[in-house]
Amino acid sequence: MFFWLNPFYVIYGLFRRLDSGRPFIKCTDSGVRFIEAKSSKCLDDFLEDIKKDSSLLRLLFLNQTSSMLGADQWPIIFLKTSHPAQ
């Protein structure tokens, strides 16, 4: 993944906060989290299901960040990929 992101070095940082509460980006090499998921449906079918039940939209986004990361450890980008469940 490093080679994919190399041209976009700005996103390697983490969101941090100064003591004053002002947010800033600390440039590190840990600003991307990669999440892998399994699905029994292709994206087209899943998007059709979302049209019928919008509550499924929450499955597209990571919602566990508060328990996984400290308040000053938020990466700029989360990448989530899915592959067929077997």
N, C-alpha and C positions, 0 to 999 in steps of 0.2 A: 504494500500500500504506500510505502514511502515514495516510490517513484511516481505514483499517481498524484500525490499531494505536493511534491517538491515545487512545482511552479506556483503553488498557492501557500507559500511559507507563512503568510500572515495568519492563517487559521490554526497554526500550531500552538497558539497561546491558550491560556486559561483566563476566564473572567475572575477577577479579584476585586476586593473593595479596600480602599484606604480607610484609616481610622475615622476619617470624616464621613465615611459612608459612600463616597464617590467611587463608582465602578471604573476599572481600567483593565486593560489586557496585559497580562504578564507573558512575555514571549518565552516560551519553553518548547520542548518537542513533544508535549503530551496533550495537545489541544484537540485531539480527535478520539472519540470513543467508537468502537466498532461493535455492533450487536448483531448476532445471527439468530434467525427465527425459522421455524418450520411451519408450513402451511399445506393444507390439502387442496387448496384452490389456486388457480392462476390469478394474477392481479386484476384482469378484466372481470372475472367472475366475482371477485371480492368487492370491486368497486360497484358492481351491479347490486350486490347485497347491501352495501352502504346506502344506496338510494332507497331501499325498502326499510332499513333499520339504521338510522344515523348513529345510534349508540356504538356501533361497530367501529366507527371512526377512531375511537380511543385506542384500538389495537394497532394502529399505524404508528403511534408515537410512544416513546419510552416514558413511562410514568413512575419509575422506581428511583429516580435520581436523588431524591432527598434522603433515602436510606443508603444509597451507594456512595454518595459523595458529600464531603463537607461543603458548607456554604461558600467557601472560597476556592473550590476545586472544580467549578463547572467548565467543561470544555466548550469551545465555540461551536463545534459541530458534533452531532451524533449521526453515525451512518448505520442504517439497519438494512440487512438483506434477509431474504427468505428463500428457502429451497423446499422442494416438495417433501412432505412427510412420507416416510416409508413404512 
